[in-house]
Amino acid sequence: DFLFFWGAVFLVTTTLVAFLKKENQELIPAKEETKGITDTYKLLFSIIKMPAVLTFCLLILTSKVGFSAADAVTGLKLVEEGVPKEHLALLAVPMVPLQIILPLIISKYTAGPQPLNTFYKAMPYRLLLGLEFAFLVWWAPKVKHEGGFPVYYYAVVVLSYALHQITLYSMFVAIMAFNAKVSDPLIGGTYMTLLNTVSNLGSNWPSTVALWLVDPLTVKECAGAQGHTCATAAAAEV
């Protein structure tokens, strides 16, 4: 019902925008070097061949490997340890105002000549929060009781997620500011799209690999079946 409602809202609002929004005909758009799809891809290829762009792409493709497991797996492991999904979903609510305010605050520090400094400074703290998330998963069964989890455990989880959001948005806003700064204004849209796509890919592929590695790297013990292993999915099923 939730997805159906918002899907309907999106369809209605975008349709209204398509029919009711009028472009300002007086403004003449800046001429871009590209004229079609073929020209755009030729231009993208010429951009990505530049040594500085290649180096930067390598940086953003590998920079998030260190916290991929913490980002992708923590919530799943907390659910596995007994934390209700509904409670985890509710904990995301206080993050919304933080997510709105953070870019406004961080943009003041990324507006200078070296926006990536904020990216570098936030990285070690985000790596340390990965250890904090591992501690939360380890701590969960220790504090669990018949009624669920104590309030102080949820308070620590909320605080940890809030600190994580600060580091996450510091890195995100810094990368966006840097991309905007180095993009050629004449082909700004094409340039920005390329760098942002690589940045998104740098976030997604480590998370995918981390999720894929969860099962083989998880140590399992068989209860009441001596001499048998539960290392694989098939063995656990048996």
Disulfide bonds with the S-S distance in Angstrom:
Cys222-Cys230 1.97
